[in-house]
Amino acid sequence: MDKRNLRVVLETDRHRIVGEMTLPNEGYRSRLSDYLNQGDLKFVALTNATIIEHLVSGATQATEREFVTVGTAHILLAYPDDEDTRDSPPIYG
């Protein structure tokens, strides 16, 4: 099965995580929403990730990681990456 990397943004209550997720090229679970809505999925793996922590002061702190896993129970919002949204504040903050 052919695979593709999709750059995504995952937001939790304290972090915005931008990284690459590997998805099938087409068919079953090839869309981000289908992939995340699998009943048995507990973690999402991302490569080349930037973790942006939203601090209480309103400031942000970014950390780069080659590989991270994010618990699906903590994901509040997920969408394909749009370069213009990387540094914007969270809408819930």
N, C-alpha and C positions, 0 to 999 in steps of 0.2 A: 504494500500500500504506500502510495506517495504521501509524503508529509510536507508541511509548510510551517514556517515560523510566523506568528502573528504578534506584533508588538501591542501589548495591552496595558491598561491602567486598572489596577485593583485598589479600591479605597476601603479602608477600615475606619473605625472611629478615631484612630490616632495616626494613621499612616496612609500615604499614597505610594503605591508600589508600581513602578513602570518597568516592564521587562518583556522578554520574548517567550511565548507559549507555543509549544509544538502541537499542531492540530492536523487531522487528515486533510488532504487536498480537496476532497469532495466526499459526498455521501454522509454516512452515519457519523454524527458528532463533529462535523466539519465547521459548524457555526459556533461561535463563542457561547451563545446562550444554551445551545444543545449540550455542549461539553460541560458547562458548569452545572447544568440541571440533572446530571446523572445521579441517580439515587445513592450509589455507593461511593461517590467521590468525597473524600475527607480532606485532601490537600491538593493544591495546584502548584505545579513546578514551573518556575520561571528561570531563565538564564539571562545574563547581562542585565541585571536588575539595578535600579536605583530606588532606594527606600527613603522616602521623604517623611520625616517625623514632624508632626504638627505640635509644637510646644505650647504650653499654657500661656506663655507670654505673647503668643501670636506669631512668633518667629518660626522658622523651619530649619531643620538640620538634615542634610542628605548624606547617605552612605551608599557606596557602590559595592555590589556583590556579583560574582560570576554565577552563583546558583542560590536560589532560595525556594522554600516551600511555604505556602500560605494556607492556613486552615480555612476551609470553605465556610465554616460557621462564623468567621469574622469578616467576611467580605460583605460590605454594604452596597457597593456599586462596582460594576465592571463594564469596561467599554474599550474598543480599539483605540490605540494611542493617536492623539492629534497633537502634534508638536506645540500648538498654541496653548494647550491646557496644562502643560507641565508645571509651571510655576504659579498657577492661579490658586487662590485659597480654596479650601473645601467649602461646599455650599451649606454644610450643616454646622459650621463652626462659629 
